[in-house]
Amino acid sequence: MAAVLIAYFDSMDDPYDLVLSMFALGIAAVMLVAGELYLVTRPDPPKNVAPSSSVVTSSIN
């Protein structure tokens, strides 16, 4: 595993690619946490008590 990482870092063209990928990973983590907080803290939907729908029947046989 270490040899793979060493080969990866030796072949990296621009070291700022790693910084950019870490930044993108941080943004993704923040978005995941924000989405989870939204799902946990959103209010319950209003309970609408609607009358039952009428049954439509046809006289055509």
Secondary structure, 3 states (H helix, E strand, C coil): CHHHHHHHHHCCCCCHHHHHHHHHHHHHHHHHHHHHHHHHHCCCCCCCCCCCCCCCCCCCC
